[in-house]
Amino acid sequence: MGSGRSTPPLLVVAAIIEDPCGRVLLGQRPVGKAAAGKWEFPGGKIEPGETALAALKRELQEELGLQVIAAVHLMTVTEVRAEGDLQLMAFRVQSHRGKPEAREQQGLRWQHPDDLDLATLPEADRPIAASLRLPRYLLITPDPMLVPAAAFLAHLGKRIATTKHLVRLRSASALPAALIQAVESLVVGSGSQLLLSTDDFPHRCQACTGLHLRSSQLAADHRRPVPATTLLMASVHHLHEARHARDLGCDLALIAPISATLSHPGQAGIGWAGFAALHAACTLPAYALGGLGAADLAEARAHGALGVAGIRAFWQ
Protein backbone atom coordinates (compact mmCIF):
# COMPACT_ATOMS: atom_id res chain seq x y z
CA MET A 1 0.00 0.00 0.00
CA GLY A 2 1.13 3.54 -0.64
CA SER A 3 1.58 6.34 1.88
CA GLY A 4 -1.12 8.64 0.51
CA ARG A 5 1.40 11.29 -0.50
CA SER A 6 0.73 13.56 -3.45
CA THR A 7 4.32 13.24 -4.68
CA PRO A 8 4.61 10.52 -7.34
CA PRO A 9 6.72 7.53 -6.30
CA LEU A 10 10.10 6.78 -7.78
CA LEU A 11 9.46 4.14 -10.46
CA VAL A 12 11.97 1.32 -10.73
CA VAL A 13 12.14 -2.02 -12.56
CA ALA A 14 13.80 -5.25 -11.47
CA ALA A 15 14.58 -8.41 -13.43
CA ILE A 16 14.15 -11.99 -12.25
CA ILE A 17 16.59 -13.95 -14.38
CA GLU A 18 16.66 -17.69 -13.71
CA ASP A 19 19.18 -20.29 -14.80
CA PRO A 20 18.27 -23.92 -15.65
CA CYS A 21 18.89 -24.90 -12.00
CA GLY A 22 16.31 -22.43 -10.69
CA ARG A 23 18.88 -19.98 -9.34
CA VAL A 24 18.29 -16.24 -9.74
CA LEU A 25 20.81 -13.59 -10.71
CA LEU A 26 21.74 -10.92 -8.16
CA GLY A 27 23.99 -7.89 -8.49
CA GLN A 28 25.81 -6.16 -5.65
CA ARG A 29 25.16 -2.44 -5.26
CA PRO A 30 28.39 -0.45 -5.71
CA VAL A 31 30.10 1.79 -3.18
CA GLY A 32 28.74 5.33 -3.23
CA LYS A 33 25.10 4.33 -3.82
CA ALA A 34 22.32 3.89 -1.29
CA ALA A 35 22.37 0.42 0.28
CA ALA A 36 25.92 -0.14 -0.97
CA GLY A 37 26.99 -3.76 -0.68
CA LYS A 38 23.43 -5.12 -0.71
CA TRP A 39 22.50 -7.75 -3.27
CA GLU A 40 19.58 -6.86 -5.55
CA PHE A 41 17.69 -8.02 -8.59
CA PRO A 42 19.20 -6.21 -11.61
CA GLY A 43 17.34 -3.19 -12.93
CA GLY A 44 17.02 0.53 -12.41
CA LYS A 45 14.96 3.70 -12.70
CA ILE A 46 12.31 4.25 -15.36
CA GLU A 47 13.13 7.40 -17.32
CA PRO A 48 10.40 9.98 -18.13
CA GLY A 49 8.31 8.85 -21.08
CA GLU A 50 9.67 5.31 -20.88
CA THR A 51 7.55 2.20 -20.37
CA ALA A 52 8.50 -0.25 -17.65
CA LEU A 53 9.40 -2.93 -20.19
CA ALA A 54 11.52 -0.50 -22.22
CA ALA A 55 13.33 0.51 -19.04
CA LEU A 56 13.97 -3.13 -18.17
CA LYS A 57 15.48 -3.80 -21.59
CA ARG A 58 17.67 -0.69 -21.44
CA GLU A 59 18.88 -1.33 -17.89
CA LEU A 60 19.82 -4.95 -18.52
CA GLN A 61 21.70 -3.98 -21.67
CA GLU A 62 23.60 -1.27 -19.80
CA GLU A 63 24.21 -3.19 -16.57
CA LEU A 64 24.70 -6.74 -17.79
CA GLY A 65 25.12 -6.68 -21.57
CA LEU A 66 21.93 -8.72 -21.98
CA GLN A 67 19.39 -8.31 -24.74
CA VAL A 68 15.92 -9.08 -23.36
CA ILE A 69 13.74 -10.93 -25.87
CA ALA A 70 10.68 -11.55 -23.69
CA ALA A 71 9.68 -10.63 -20.14
CA VAL A 72 6.44 -10.66 -18.15
CA HIS A 73 5.34 -8.68 -15.10
CA LEU A 74 5.25 -10.74 -11.89
CA MET A 75 4.50 -8.22 -9.11
CA THR A 76 4.91 -4.65 -7.93
CA VAL A 77 6.28 -3.63 -4.53
CA THR A 78 5.67 -0.22 -2.97
CA GLU A 79 8.15 0.85 -0.30
CA VAL A 80 7.19 3.82 1.87
CA ARG A 81 10.31 5.90 2.57
CA ALA A 82 10.96 9.21 4.32
CA GLU A 83 12.62 10.61 1.21
CA GLY A 84 9.76 9.52 -1.05
CA ASP A 85 7.99 6.28 -1.93
CA LEU A 86 9.54 3.75 -4.28
CA GLN A 87 7.50 1.55 -6.61
CA LEU A 88 9.42 -1.49 -7.85
CA MET A 89 7.98 -3.46 -10.78
CA ALA A 90 9.45 -6.96 -11.01
CA PHE A 91 9.56 -8.79 -14.34
CA ARG A 92 10.43 -12.42 -14.99
CA VAL A 93 12.79 -12.52 -17.97
CA GLN A 94 11.57 -15.38 -20.13
CA SER A 95 14.34 -15.26 -22.73
CA HIS A 96 17.41 -13.19 -23.46
CA ARG A 97 20.61 -13.14 -25.48
CA GLY A 98 24.08 -12.83 -24.03
CA LYS A 99 25.96 -13.80 -20.89
CA PRO A 100 25.64 -11.52 -17.82
CA GLU A 101 28.64 -9.26 -17.20
CA ALA A 102 29.11 -7.04 -14.12
CA ARG A 103 29.35 -3.70 -15.92
CA GLU A 104 28.04 -1.48 -13.10
CA GLN A 105 27.69 -3.69 -10.01
CA GLN A 106 30.56 -4.73 -7.75
CA GLY A 107 29.77 -8.34 -8.53
CA LEU A 108 27.22 -10.86 -9.72
CA ARG A 109 26.12 -14.16 -8.27
CA TRP A 110 23.55 -16.88 -8.90
CA GLN A 111 21.65 -18.10 -5.86
CA HIS A 112 18.64 -20.31 -5.26
CA PRO A 113 15.72 -18.38 -3.71
CA ASP A 114 15.54 -20.82 -0.78
CA ASP A 115 19.14 -19.96 0.11
CA LEU A 116 18.74 -16.17 0.03
CA ASP A 117 19.31 -14.24 3.24
CA LEU A 118 16.64 -11.54 2.97
CA ALA A 119 18.67 -9.25 5.24
CA THR A 120 21.30 -8.95 2.49
CA LEU A 121 18.72 -7.50 0.06
CA PRO A 122 17.32 -3.95 -0.13
CA GLU A 123 13.91 -3.61 1.54
CA ALA A 124 11.91 -3.48 -1.71
CA ASP A 125 13.58 -6.63 -3.09
CA ARG A 126 12.63 -8.81 -0.12
CA PRO A 127 8.96 -9.47 -1.05
CA ILE A 128 10.12 -10.49 -4.52
CA ALA A 129 12.59 -12.99 -3.10
CA ALA A 130 9.95 -14.26 -0.67
CA SER A 131 7.49 -14.89 -3.51
CA LEU A 132 10.11 -16.86 -5.43
CA ARG A 133 10.40 -19.25 -2.50
CA LEU A 134 6.75 -20.24 -2.73
CA PRO A 135 5.80 -23.52 -4.42
CA ARG A 136 4.64 -23.49 -8.03
CA TYR A 137 1.61 -25.61 -7.18
CA LEU A 138 -1.32 -24.69 -4.95
CA LEU A 139 -3.37 -27.70 -3.85
CA ILE A 140 -6.91 -26.90 -2.70
CA THR A 141 -8.24 -29.81 -0.69
CA PRO A 142 -11.77 -31.19 -0.75
CA ASP A 143 -13.70 -30.87 2.48
CA PRO A 144 -11.92 -33.13 5.01
CA MET A 145 -15.15 -33.62 6.96
CA LEU A 146 -16.58 -35.72 4.11
CA VAL A 147 -14.14 -38.60 4.69
CA PRO A 148 -12.51 -40.23 7.73
CA ALA A 149 -9.67 -38.06 9.06
CA ALA A 150 -7.11 -40.86 8.74
CA ALA A 151 -7.95 -41.39 5.06
CA PHE A 152 -7.79 -37.66 4.36
CA LEU A 153 -4.38 -37.29 6.03
CA ALA A 154 -2.98 -40.37 4.29
CA HIS A 155 -4.05 -39.13 0.85
CA LEU A 156 -2.77 -35.61 1.52
CA GLY A 157 0.56 -37.04 2.59
CA LYS A 158 0.88 -38.93 -0.70
CA ARG A 159 0.04 -35.84 -2.77
CA ILE A 160 2.75 -33.68 -1.17
CA ALA A 161 5.38 -36.36 -0.53
CA THR A 162 7.59 -35.64 -3.54
CA THR A 163 6.69 -32.09 -4.64
CA LYS A 164 6.31 -28.99 -2.51
CA HIS A 165 2.86 -27.44 -2.57
CA LEU A 166 1.07 -24.52 -1.05
CA VAL A 167 -1.92 -26.29 0.53
CA ARG A 168 -5.25 -24.56 1.04
CA LEU A 169 -7.31 -26.49 3.60
CA ARG A 170 -10.88 -25.94 2.46
CA SER A 171 -14.07 -26.78 4.33
CA ALA A 172 -17.69 -25.69 4.33
CA SER A 173 -17.60 -25.28 8.13
CA ALA A 174 -15.10 -24.78 10.93
CA LEU A 175 -12.81 -27.77 11.43
CA PRO A 176 -11.81 -29.48 14.70
CA ALA A 177 -8.62 -28.02 16.16
CA ALA A 178 -7.03 -31.46 16.36
CA LEU A 179 -7.54 -32.05 12.63
CA ILE A 180 -6.10 -28.64 11.74
CA GLN A 181 -3.02 -29.30 13.82
CA ALA A 182 -2.57 -32.76 12.31
CA VAL A 183 -2.74 -31.26 8.81
CA GLU A 184 -0.28 -28.54 9.83
CA SER A 185 2.20 -31.08 11.15
CA LEU A 186 1.94 -33.16 7.97
CA VAL A 187 2.20 -30.23 5.56
CA VAL A 188 5.02 -28.39 7.30
CA GLY A 189 6.89 -31.62 7.93
CA SER A 190 6.88 -32.36 4.19
CA GLY A 191 8.40 -28.96 3.37
CA SER A 192 5.13 -27.54 2.05
CA GLN A 193 3.13 -24.61 3.42
CA LEU A 194 -0.47 -24.36 4.63
CA LEU A 195 -3.22 -21.74 4.21
CA LEU A 196 -6.28 -21.79 6.48
CA SER A 197 -9.65 -20.08 6.32
CA THR A 198 -10.70 -17.35 8.74
CA ASP A 199 -12.74 -19.82 10.83
CA ASP A 200 -9.84 -22.23 11.23
CA PHE A 201 -6.96 -19.77 11.52
CA PRO A 202 -7.20 -19.30 15.33
CA HIS A 203 -6.26 -22.98 15.78
CA ARG A 204 -2.97 -22.79 13.91
CA CYS A 205 0.20 -23.80 15.74
CA GLN A 206 2.85 -23.24 13.05
CA ALA A 207 4.11 -19.69 12.49
CA CYS A 208 4.50 -20.35 8.76
CA THR A 209 0.78 -21.17 8.34
CA GLY A 210 -1.01 -18.45 6.38
CA LEU A 211 -4.54 -17.14 5.88
CA HIS A 212 -6.76 -17.32 2.81
CA LEU A 213 -9.61 -14.84 2.34
CA ARG A 214 -12.63 -15.87 0.30
CA SER A 215 -14.37 -13.15 -1.71
CA SER A 216 -16.89 -12.39 1.05
CA GLN A 217 -14.14 -12.18 3.66
CA LEU A 218 -12.03 -9.95 1.45
CA ALA A 219 -14.96 -7.57 1.01
CA ALA A 220 -15.53 -7.42 4.77
CA ASP A 221 -11.92 -6.60 5.66
CA HIS A 222 -10.74 -2.99 5.56
CA ARG A 223 -7.45 -3.58 7.36
CA ARG A 224 -4.94 -6.37 6.90
CA PRO A 225 -6.19 -9.05 9.32
CA VAL A 226 -2.79 -10.62 10.06
CA PRO A 227 0.75 -9.29 10.65
CA ALA A 228 3.12 -8.75 7.74
CA THR A 229 5.02 -11.88 8.81
CA THR A 230 1.97 -14.07 8.07
CA LEU A 231 1.24 -15.03 4.46
CA LEU A 232 -2.09 -13.59 3.28
CA MET A 233 -3.84 -14.68 0.08
CA ALA A 234 -7.17 -13.49 -1.34
CA SER A 235 -9.48 -14.93 -3.97
CA VAL A 236 -9.89 -12.54 -6.91
CA HIS A 237 -12.62 -12.83 -9.55
CA HIS A 238 -13.36 -9.20 -10.42
CA LEU A 239 -11.51 -5.90 -10.79
CA HIS A 240 -12.85 -4.46 -7.54
CA GLU A 241 -11.58 -7.54 -5.68
CA ALA A 242 -8.19 -7.22 -7.34
CA ARG A 243 -7.83 -3.60 -6.28
CA HIS A 244 -9.08 -4.31 -2.76
CA ALA A 245 -6.60 -7.19 -2.33
CA ARG A 246 -3.81 -4.81 -3.36
CA ASP A 247 -4.96 -2.00 -1.07
CA LEU A 248 -5.45 -4.39 1.86
CA GLY A 249 -1.81 -5.42 1.57
CA CYS A 250 -2.34 -9.06 0.58
CA ASP A 251 0.76 -11.04 -0.35
CA LEU A 252 -0.88 -13.27 -2.98
CA ALA A 253 -3.89 -13.40 -5.25
CA LEU A 254 -5.76 -16.51 -6.34
CA ILE A 255 -7.22 -15.48 -9.71
CA ALA A 256 -10.11 -17.54 -11.08
CA PRO A 257 -11.67 -19.06 -13.06
CA ILE A 258 -9.31 -19.28 -16.03
CA SER A 259 -11.51 -21.96 -17.64
CA ALA A 260 -14.95 -23.35 -16.88
CA THR A 261 -14.91 -25.97 -14.10
CA LEU A 262 -17.14 -28.78 -12.82
CA SER A 263 -17.28 -27.13 -9.39
CA HIS A 264 -18.86 -23.98 -10.88
CA PRO A 265 -21.16 -25.14 -13.71
CA GLY A 266 -22.46 -22.40 -15.96
CA GLN A 267 -19.69 -19.96 -15.00
CA ALA A 268 -17.55 -19.06 -18.01
CA GLY A 269 -13.81 -18.83 -17.67
CA ILE A 270 -12.02 -15.48 -17.92
CA GLY A 271 -9.18 -16.89 -20.03
CA TRP A 272 -5.60 -15.64 -19.94
CA ALA A 273 -6.66 -12.17 -21.08
CA GLY A 274 -8.92 -11.95 -18.04
CA PHE A 275 -6.13 -13.23 -15.83
CA ALA A 276 -3.80 -10.54 -17.20
CA ALA A 277 -6.34 -7.79 -16.47
CA LEU A 278 -6.90 -8.89 -12.87
CA HIS A 279 -3.20 -9.46 -12.31
CA ALA A 280 -2.39 -5.98 -13.59
CA ALA A 281 -5.01 -4.50 -11.26
CA CYS A 282 -3.83 -6.26 -8.10
CA THR A 283 -0.06 -6.18 -8.94
CA LEU A 284 0.42 -9.17 -6.58
CA PRO A 285 2.11 -12.49 -7.25
CA ALA A 286 -0.77 -14.68 -8.37
CA TYR A 287 -1.81 -18.28 -8.76
CA ALA A 288 -4.13 -19.16 -11.63
CA LEU A 289 -7.12 -21.42 -10.85
CA GLY A 290 -9.87 -22.99 -12.93
CA GLY A 291 -9.56 -26.03 -15.15
CA LEU A 292 -5.78 -26.11 -14.74
CA GLY A 293 -3.27 -28.73 -13.69
CA ALA A 294 0.47 -29.28 -13.46
CA ALA A 295 0.72 -29.50 -17.26
CA ASP A 296 -0.45 -25.87 -17.49
CA LEU A 297 2.36 -24.45 -15.36
CA ALA A 298 4.56 -23.26 -18.23
CA GLU A 299 1.66 -21.46 -19.92
CA ALA A 300 0.56 -19.89 -16.65
CA ARG A 301 4.05 -18.61 -15.94
CA ALA A 302 4.28 -17.26 -19.49
CA HIS A 303 1.28 -15.08 -18.63
CA GLY A 304 2.84 -13.82 -15.39
CA ALA A 305 1.43 -16.31 -12.87
CA LEU A 306 3.55 -17.46 -9.97
CA GLY A 307 2.02 -20.91 -10.31
CA VAL A 308 -1.15 -22.94 -10.85
CA ALA A 309 -3.84 -24.01 -8.42
CA GLY A 310 -6.27 -26.88 -8.56
CA ILE A 311 -8.64 -29.07 -6.63
CA ARG A 312 -9.29 -32.24 -8.61
CA ALA A 313 -6.11 -31.96 -10.70
CA PHE A 314 -3.86 -32.01 -7.64
CA TRP A 315 -5.93 -34.19 -5.32
CA GLN A 316 -6.84 -37.16 -7.49
Order of alpha helices (4+ residues) and beta strands (2+ residues): beta-beta-beta-beta-alpha-beta-beta-beta-alpha-beta-alpha-beta-alpha-beta-beta-alpha-beta-alpha-beta-alpha-beta-alpha-beta-alpha
